[in-house]
Amino acid sequence: MLFNRIQELNTSKIKWRSEATSIQSENMESVTDEANESRLRISE
């Protein structure tokens, strides 16, 4: 049952990946920026 759920998630991931590539990369950039900022805060 869990395996079927994982397959469903992977299938839907592939479907939206092509549509959301630019949004995804923008999100990744902002996540990376946030991670860098929090690293700076931790090191201060």
FIDO-32308 format. One record per atom (N, C-alpha, C, O): residue number from 1; residue in one letter; atom name; x, y, z. Coordinates in steps of 0.05 Angstrom, whole numbers, plus 32768, in hexadecimal, padded with zeros to 4 digits. Atoms other than C-alpha are relative to their C-alpha. Layout:
# FIDO-32308
<atom><k>NUM</k><r>a</r><a>CA</a><X>X</X><Y>Y</Y><Z>Z</Z></atom>
...
This chain:
# FIDO-32308
<atom><k>1</k><r>m</r><a>N</a><X>8011</X><Y>7FE8</Y><Z>8000</Z></atom>
<atom><k>1</k><r>m</r><a>CA</a><X>8000</X><Y>8000</Y><Z>8000</Z></atom>
<atom><k>1</k><r>m</r><a>C</a><X>8011</X><Y>8019</Y><Z>8000</Z></atom>
<atom><k>1</k><r>m</r><a>O</a><X>800D</X><Y>802C</Y><Z>7FF1</Z></atom>
<atom><k>2</k><r>l</r><a>N</a><X>7FED</X><Y>7FEA</Y><Z>7FFF</Z></atom>
<atom><k>2</k><r>l</r><a>CA</a><X>8038</X><Y>8030</Y><Z>8012</Z></atom>
<atom><k>2</k><r>l</r><a>C</a><X>800F</X><Y>8003</Y><Z>7FE6</Z></atom>
<atom><k>2</k><r>l</r><a>O</a><X>8012</X><Y>8019</Y><Z>7FDC</Z></atom>
<atom><k>3</k><r>f</r><a>N</a><X>7FF2</X><Y>7FFF</Y><Z>801A</Z></atom>
<atom><k>3</k><r>f</r><a>CA</a><X>805D</X><Y>801D</Y><Z>7FD3</Z></atom>
<atom><k>3</k><r>f</r><a>C</a><X>7FEF</X><Y>800D</Y><Z>7FEA</Z></atom>
<atom><k>3</k><r>f</r><a>O</a><X>7FF9</X><Y>801D</Y><Z>7FDA</Z></atom>
<atom><k>4</k><r>n</r><a>N</a><X>8012</X><Y>7FF4</Y><Z>8014</Z></atom>
<atom><k>4</k><r>n</r><a>CA</a><X>8020</X><Y>802E</Y><Z>7FA9</Z></atom>
<atom><k>4</k><r>n</r><a>C</a><X>7FFE</X><Y>801F</Y><Z>8004</Z></atom>
<atom><k>4</k><r>n</r><a>O</a><X>7FFE</X><Y>802E</Y><Z>7FF0</Z></atom>
<atom><k>5</k><r>r</r><a>N</a><X>8002</X><Y>7FE3</Y><Z>7FFB</Z></atom>
<atom><k>5</k><r>r</r><a>CA</a><X>801B</X><Y>8072</Y><Z>7FCB</Z></atom>
<atom><k>5</k><r>r</r><a>C</a><X>8019</X><Y>800E</Y><Z>7FF7</Z></atom>
<atom><k>5</k><r>r</r><a>O</a><X>8018</X><Y>8024</Y><Z>7FEB</Z></atom>
<atom><k>6</k><r>i</r><a>N</a><X>7FE7</X><Y>7FF4</Y><Z>8009</Z></atom>
<atom><k>6</k><r>i</r><a>CA</a><X>8065</X><Y>8080</Y><Z>7FBD</Z></atom>
<atom><k>6</k><r>i</r><a>C</a><X>8000</X><Y>8002</Y><Z>7FE2</Z></atom>
<atom><k>6</k><r>i</r><a>O</a><X>8008</X><Y>8016</Y><Z>7FD6</Z></atom>
<atom><k>7</k><r>q</r><a>N</a><X>8001</X><Y>8000</Y><Z>801D</Z></atom>
<atom><k>7</k><r>q</r><a>CA</a><X>805A</X><Y>806D</Y><Z>7F74</Z></atom>
<atom><k>7</k><r>q</r><a>C</a><X>7FEE</X><Y>8017</Y><Z>7FF6</Z></atom>
<atom><k>7</k><r>q</r><a>O</a><X>7FF4</X><Y>8025</Y><Z>7FE3</Z></atom>
<atom><k>8</k><r>e</r><a>N</a><X>8013</X><Y>7FEA</Y><Z>8008</Z></atom>
<atom><k>8</k><r>e</r><a>CA</a><X>801E</X><Y>809D</Y><Z>7F70</Z></atom>
<atom><k>8</k><r>e</r><a>C</a><X>800E</X><Y>801B</Y><Z>8003</Z></atom>
<atom><k>8</k><r>e</r><a>O</a><X>800C</X><Y>802C</Y><Z>7FF2</Z></atom>
<atom><k>9</k><r>l</r><a>N</a><X>7FF3</X><Y>7FE7</Y><Z>7FFB</Z></atom>
<atom><k>9</k><r>l</r><a>CA</a><X>8047</X><Y>80D5</Y><Z>7F8E</Z></atom>
<atom><k>9</k><r>l</r><a>C</a><X>8016</X><Y>8005</Y><Z>7FEB</Z></atom>
<atom><k>9</k><r>l</r><a>O</a><X>8018</X><Y>801B</Y><Z>7FE1</Z></atom>
<atom><k>10</k><r>n</r><a>N</a><X>7FEB</X><Y>7FFD</Y><Z>8014</Z></atom>
<atom><k>10</k><r>n</r><a>CA</a><X>8081</X><Y>80C8</Y><Z>7F5E</Z></atom>
<atom><k>10</k><r>n</r><a>C</a><X>7FF4</X><Y>8007</Y><Z>7FE5</Z></atom>
<atom><k>10</k><r>n</r><a>O</a><X>7FFF</X><Y>8018</Y><Z>7FD6</Z></atom>
<atom><k>11</k><r>t</r><a>N</a><X>800D</X><Y>7FFA</Y><Z>8019</Z></atom>
<atom><k>11</k><r>t</r><a>CA</a><X>8051</X><Y>80C8</Y><Z>7F23</Z></atom>
<atom><k>11</k><r>t</r><a>C</a><X>7FF7</X><Y>801D</Y><Z>7FFE</Z></atom>
<atom><k>11</k><r>t</r><a>O</a><X>7FFB</X><Y>802A</Y><Z>7FEA</Z></atom>
<atom><k>12</k><r>s</r><a>N</a><X>800A</X><Y>7FE4</Y><Z>8001</Z></atom>
<atom><k>12</k><r>s</r><a>CA</a><X>8031</X><Y>810A</Y><Z>7F36</Z></atom>
<atom><k>12</k><r>s</r><a>C</a><X>8017</X><Y>8013</Y><Z>8000</Z></atom>
<atom><k>12</k><r>s</r><a>O</a><X>8016</X><Y>8029</Y><Z>7FF4</Z></atom>
<atom><k>13</k><r>k</r><a>N</a><X>7FE8</X><Y>7FEF</Y><Z>8000</Z></atom>
<atom><k>13</k><r>k</r><a>CA</a><X>8076</X><Y>8127</Y><Z>7F43</Z></atom>
<atom><k>13</k><r>k</r><a>C</a><X>800A</X><Y>8003</Y><Z>7FE4</Z></atom>
<atom><k>13</k><r>k</r><a>O</a><X>8011</X><Y>801A</Y><Z>7FDC</Z></atom>
<atom><k>14</k><r>i</r><a>N</a><X>7FF7</X><Y>7FFF</Y><Z>801C</Z></atom>
<atom><k>14</k><r>i</r><a>CA</a><X>808B</X><Y>8116</Y><Z>7EFC</Z></atom>
<atom><k>14</k><r>i</r><a>C</a><X>7FED</X><Y>8012</Y><Z>7FF0</Z></atom>
<atom><k>14</k><r>i</r><a>O</a><X>7FF6</X><Y>8021</Y><Z>7FDF</Z></atom>
<atom><k>15</k><r>k</r><a>N</a><X>8013</X><Y>7FF0</Y><Z>8010</Z></atom>
<atom><k>15</k><r>k</r><a>CA</a><X>804A</X><Y>8135</Y><Z>7EE1</Z></atom>
<atom><k>15</k><r>k</r><a>C</a><X>8004</X><Y>801E</Y><Z>8005</Z></atom>
<atom><k>15</k><r>k</r><a>O</a><X>8005</X><Y>802D</Y><Z>7FF2</Z></atom>
<atom><k>16</k><r>w</r><a>N</a><X>7FFF</X><Y>7FE3</Y><Z>7FFC</Z></atom>
<atom><k>16</k><r>w</r><a>CA</a><X>8052</X><Y>8178</Y><Z>7F03</Z></atom>
<atom><k>16</k><r>w</r><a>C</a><X>801D</X><Y>800B</Y><Z>7FFD</Z></atom>
<atom><k>16</k><r>w</r><a>O</a><X>8020</X><Y>8023</Y><Z>7FFB</Z></atom>
<atom><k>17</k><r>r</r><a>N</a><X>7FE4</X><Y>7FF6</Y><Z>8001</Z></atom>
<atom><k>17</k><r>r</r><a>CA</a><X>809E</X><Y>817B</Y><Z>7EFF</Z></atom>
<atom><k>17</k><r>r</r><a>C</a><X>8005</X><Y>8010</Y><Z>7FE7</Z></atom>
<atom><k>17</k><r>r</r><a>O</a><X>8011</X><Y>8026</Y><Z>7FE8</Z></atom>
<atom><k>18</k><r>s</r><a>N</a><X>7FFC</X><Y>7FF2</Y><Z>8019</Z></atom>
<atom><k>18</k><r>s</r><a>CA</a><X>809D</X><Y>8190</Y><Z>7EB6</Z></atom>
<atom><k>18</k><r>s</r><a>C</a><X>7FF2</X><Y>801B</Y><Z>8000</Z></atom>
<atom><k>18</k><r>s</r><a>O</a><X>7FFC</X><Y>802F</Y><Z>7FF4</Z></atom>
<atom><k>19</k><r>e</r><a>N</a><X>800F</X><Y>7FE7</Y><Z>7FFF</Z></atom>
<atom><k>19</k><r>e</r><a>CA</a><X>8069</X><Y>81C6</Y><Z>7EC4</Z></atom>
<atom><k>19</k><r>e</r><a>C</a><X>800C</X><Y>8013</Y><Z>8014</Z></atom>
<atom><k>19</k><r>e</r><a>O</a><X>800A</X><Y>802C</Y><Z>8011</Z></atom>
<atom><k>20</k><r>a</r><a>N</a><X>7FF8</X><Y>7FEF</Y><Z>7FE9</Z></atom>
<atom><k>20</k><r>a</r><a>CA</a><X>8089</X><Y>81E0</Y><Z>7F04</Z></atom>
<atom><k>20</k><r>a</r><a>C</a><X>801E</X><Y>8004</Y><Z>8002</Z></atom>
<atom><k>20</k><r>a</r><a>O</a><X>8028</X><Y>800D</Y><Z>8017</Z></atom>
<atom><k>21</k><r>t</r><a>N</a><X>7FE2</X><Y>7FFF</Y><Z>7FFE</Z></atom>
<atom><k>21</k><r>t</r><a>CA</a><X>80D4</X><Y>81DF</Y><Z>7EF3</Z></atom>
<atom><k>21</k><r>t</r><a>C</a><X>8009</X><Y>801C</Y><Z>8008</Z></atom>
<atom><k>21</k><r>t</r><a>O</a><X>801A</X><Y>801E</Y><Z>8019</Z></atom>
<atom><k>22</k><r>s</r><a>N</a><X>7FF6</X><Y>7FE5</Y><Z>7FFA</Z></atom>
<atom><k>22</k><r>s</r><a>CA</a><X>80DC</X><Y>822A</Y><Z>7EF4</Z></atom>
<atom><k>22</k><r>s</r><a>C</a><X>7FF8</X><Y>8008</Y><Z>801D</Z></atom>
<atom><k>22</k><r>s</r><a>O</a><X>8008</X><Y>8014</Y><Z>802C</Z></atom>
<atom><k>23</k><r>i</r><a>N</a><X>8009</X><Y>7FFA</Y><Z>7FE5</Z></atom>
<atom><k>23</k><r>i</r><a>CA</a><X>80B2</X><Y>8232</Y><Z>7F34</Z></atom>
<atom><k>23</k><r>i</r><a>C</a><X>8012</X><Y>7FF0</Y><Z>8014</Z></atom>
<atom><k>23</k><r>i</r><a>O</a><X>801A</X><Y>7FFB</Y><Z>8028</Z></atom>
<atom><k>24</k><r>q</r><a>N</a><X>7FF0</X><Y>8011</Y><Z>7FEE</Z></atom>
<atom><k>24</k><r>q</r><a>CA</a><X>80D9</X><Y>81F8</Y><Z>7F53</Z></atom>
<atom><k>24</k><r>q</r><a>C</a><X>801C</X><Y>800D</Y><Z>8004</Z></atom>
<atom><k>24</k><r>q</r><a>O</a><X>8026</X><Y>800E</Y><Z>801A</Z></atom>
<atom><k>25</k><r>s</r><a>N</a><X>7FE5</X><Y>7FF5</Y><Z>7FFD</Z></atom>
<atom><k>25</k><r>s</r><a>CA</a><X>811D</X><Y>8218</Y><Z>7F44</Z></atom>
<atom><k>25</k><r>s</r><a>C</a><X>7FFF</X><Y>801B</Y><Z>800F</Z></atom>
<atom><k>25</k><r>s</r><a>O</a><X>8012</X><Y>8020</Y><Z>801E</Z></atom>
<atom><k>26</k><r>e</r><a>N</a><X>8003</X><Y>7FE7</Y><Z>7FF0</Z></atom>
<atom><k>26</k><r>e</r><a>CA</a><X>8104</X><Y>825B</Y><Z>7F60</Z></atom>
<atom><k>26</k><r>e</r><a>C</a><X>7FFE</X><Y>7FF9</Y><Z>801E</Z></atom>
<atom><k>26</k><r>e</r><a>O</a><X>800A</X><Y>8005</Y><Z>802F</Z></atom>
<atom><k>27</k><r>n</r><a>N</a><X>8003</X><Y>8008</Y><Z>7FE4</Z></atom>
<atom><k>27</k><r>n</r><a>CA</a><X>80EE</X><Y>8237</Y><Z>7F9F</Z></atom>
<atom><k>27</k><r>n</r><a>C</a><X>801B</X><Y>7FF6</Y><Z>800B</Z></atom>
<atom><k>27</k><r>n</r><a>O</a><X>8022</X><Y>7FFC</Y><Z>8022</Z></atom>
<atom><k>28</k><r>m</r><a>N</a><X>7FE7</X><Y>800A</Y><Z>7FF7</Z></atom>
<atom><k>28</k><r>m</r><a>CA</a><X>8131</X><Y>8213</Y><Z>7FA3</Z></atom>
<atom><k>28</k><r>m</r><a>C</a><X>8013</X><Y>8017</Y><Z>8006</Z></atom>
<atom><k>28</k><r>m</r><a>O</a><X>8022</X><Y>8016</Y><Z>801A</Z></atom>
<atom><k>29</k><r>e</r><a>N</a><X>7FEF</X><Y>7FE9</Y><Z>7FFC</Z></atom>
<atom><k>29</k><r>e</r><a>CA</a><X>8155</X><Y>8256</Y><Z>7F9D</Z></atom>
<atom><k>29</k><r>e</r><a>C</a><X>7FF9</X><Y>800D</Y><Z>801B</Z></atom>
<atom><k>29</k><r>e</r><a>O</a><X>800B</X><Y>8014</Y><Z>802A</Z></atom>
<atom><k>30</k><r>s</r><a>N</a><X>8008</X><Y>7FF2</Y><Z>7FE7</Z></atom>
<atom><k>30</k><r>s</r><a>CA</a><X>812D</X><Y>8275</Y><Z>7FD6</Z></atom>
<atom><k>30</k><r>s</r><a>C</a><X>8006</X><Y>7FEE</Y><Z>8018</Z></atom>
<atom><k>30</k><r>s</r><a>O</a><X>800E</X><Y>7FF8</Y><Z>802D</Z></atom>
<atom><k>31</k><r>v</r><a>N</a><X>7FF9</X><Y>8012</Y><Z>7FEA</Z></atom>
<atom><k>31</k><r>v</r><a>CA</a><X>8136</X><Y>8237</Y><Z>8001</Z></atom>
<atom><k>31</k><r>v</r><a>C</a><X>801E</X><Y>8001</Y><Z>8005</Z></atom>
<atom><k>31</k><r>v</r><a>O</a><X>8026</X><Y>8002</Y><Z>801D</Z></atom>
<atom><k>32</k><r>t</r><a>N</a><X>7FE3</X><Y>7FFE</Y><Z>7FFD</Z></atom>
<atom><k>32</k><r>t</r><a>CA</a><X>8181</X><Y>823A</Y><Z>7FF4</Z></atom>
<atom><k>32</k><r>t</r><a>C</a><X>8008</X><Y>801A</Y><Z>800E</Z></atom>
<atom><k>32</k><r>t</r><a>O</a><X>8019</X><Y>801B</Y><Z>801F</Z></atom>
<atom><k>33</k><r>d</r><a>N</a><X>7FFB</X><Y>7FE6</Y><Z>7FF3</Z></atom>
<atom><k>33</k><r>d</r><a>CA</a><X>8181</X><Y>8284</Y><Z>8006</Z></atom>
<atom><k>33</k><r>d</r><a>C</a><X>7FFA</X><Y>7FFF</Y><Z>801D</Z></atom>
<atom><k>33</k><r>d</r><a>O</a><X>8009</X><Y>8009</Y><Z>802E</Z></atom>
<atom><k>34</k><r>e</r><a>N</a><X>8008</X><Y>8002</Y><Z>7FE4</Z></atom>
<atom><k>34</k><r>e</r><a>CA</a><X>815C</X><Y>8276</Y><Z>8046</Z></atom>
<atom><k>34</k><r>e</r><a>C</a><X>8014</X><Y>7FEF</Y><Z>8010</Z></atom>
<atom><k>34</k><r>e</r><a>O</a><X>801B</X><Y>7FF6</Y><Z>8026</Z></atom>
<atom><k>35</k><r>a</r><a>N</a><X>7FEC</X><Y>8012</Y><Z>7FF3</Z></atom>
<atom><k>35</k><r>a</r><a>CA</a><X>818C</X><Y>823D</Y><Z>8057</Z></atom>
<atom><k>35</k><r>a</r><a>C</a><X>801A</X><Y>800F</Y><Z>8005</Z></atom>
<atom><k>35</k><r>a</r><a>O</a><X>8026</X><Y>800D</Y><Z>801B</Z></atom>
<atom><k>36</k><r>n</r><a>N</a><X>7FE7</X><Y>7FF0</Y><Z>7FFD</Z></atom>
<atom><k>36</k><r>n</r><a>CA</a><X>81C8</X><Y>826B</Y><Z>804B</Z></atom>
<atom><k>36</k><r>n</r><a>C</a><X>7FFD</X><Y>8015</Y><Z>8016</Z></atom>
<atom><k>36</k><r>n</r><a>O</a><X>800F</X><Y>8019</Y><Z>8026</Z></atom>
<atom><k>37</k><r>e</r><a>N</a><X>8005</X><Y>7FEB</Y><Z>7FEB</Z></atom>
<atom><k>37</k><r>e</r><a>CA</a><X>81A9</X><Y>82A2</Y><Z>8076</Z></atom>
<atom><k>37</k><r>e</r><a>C</a><X>8001</X><Y>7FF4</Y><Z>801C</Z></atom>
<atom><k>37</k><r>e</r><a>O</a><X>800C</X><Y>7FFF</Y><Z>802E</Z></atom>
<atom><k>38</k><r>s</r><a>N</a><X>8000</X><Y>800C</Y><Z>7FE6</Z></atom>
<atom><k>38</k><r>s</r><a>CA</a><X>819C</X><Y>8273</Y><Z>80AF</Z></atom>
<atom><k>38</k><r>s</r><a>C</a><X>801B</X><Y>7FF5</Y><Z>8008</Z></atom>
<atom><k>38</k><r>s</r><a>O</a><X>8023</X><Y>7FF6</Y><Z>8020</Z></atom>
<atom><k>39</k><r>r</r><a>N</a><X>7FE4</X><Y>8008</Y><Z>7FFA</Z></atom>
<atom><k>39</k><r>r</r><a>CA</a><X>81E3</X><Y>8257</Y><Z>80AA</Z></atom>
<atom><k>39</k><r>r</r><a>C</a><X>8010</X><Y>8018</Y><Z>8009</Z></atom>
<atom><k>39</k><r>r</r><a>O</a><X>8020</X><Y>8015</Y><Z>801C</Z></atom>
<atom><k>40</k><r>l</r><a>N</a><X>7FF2</X><Y>7FE8</Y><Z>7FF7</Z></atom>
<atom><k>40</k><r>l</r><a>CA</a><X>81FD</X><Y>829D</Y><Z>80AF</Z></atom>
<atom><k>40</k><r>l</r><a>C</a><X>7FF9</X><Y>8008</Y><Z>801C</Z></atom>
<atom><k>40</k><r>l</r><a>O</a><X>800A</X><Y>800E</Y><Z>802D</Z></atom>
<atom><k>41</k><r>r</r><a>N</a><X>8009</X><Y>7FF9</Y><Z>7FE5</Z></atom>
<atom><k>41</k><r>r</r><a>CA</a><X>81D2</X><Y>82AA</Y><Z>80EC</Z></atom>
<atom><k>41</k><r>r</r><a>C</a><X>800C</X><Y>7FED</Y><Z>8015</Z></atom>
<atom><k>41</k><r>r</r><a>O</a><X>8014</X><Y>7FF6</Y><Z>802A</Z></atom>
<atom><k>42</k><r>i</r><a>N</a><X>7FF5</X><Y>8013</Y><Z>7FED</Z></atom>
<atom><k>42</k><r>i</r><a>CA</a><X>81EB</X><Y>826A</Y><Z>810D</Z></atom>
<atom><k>42</k><r>i</r><a>C</a><X>801D</X><Y>8005</Y><Z>8005</Z></atom>
<atom><k>42</k><r>i</r><a>O</a><X>8027</X><Y>8003</Y><Z>801B</Z></atom>
<atom><k>43</k><r>s</r><a>N</a><X>7FE3</X><Y>7FFC</Y><Z>7FFD</Z></atom>
<atom><k>43</k><r>s</r><a>CA</a><X>8234</X><Y>827B</Y><Z>8100</Z></atom>
<atom><k>43</k><r>s</r><a>C</a><X>8007</X><Y>801A</Y><Z>800E</Z></atom>
<atom><k>43</k><r>s</r><a>O</a><X>801D</X><Y>801D</Y><Z>8018</Z></atom>
<atom><k>44</k><r>e</r><a>N</a><X>7FFA</X><Y>7FE6</Y><Z>7FF3</Z></atom>
<atom><k>44</k><r>e</r><a>CA</a><X>822E</X><Y>82C1</Y><Z>811D</Z></atom>
<atom><k>44</k><r>e</r><a>C</a><X>8003</X><Y>7FFD</Y><Z>801E</Z></atom>
<atom><k>44</k><r>e</r><a>O</a><X>8008</X><Y>8011</Y><Z>802C</Z></atom>
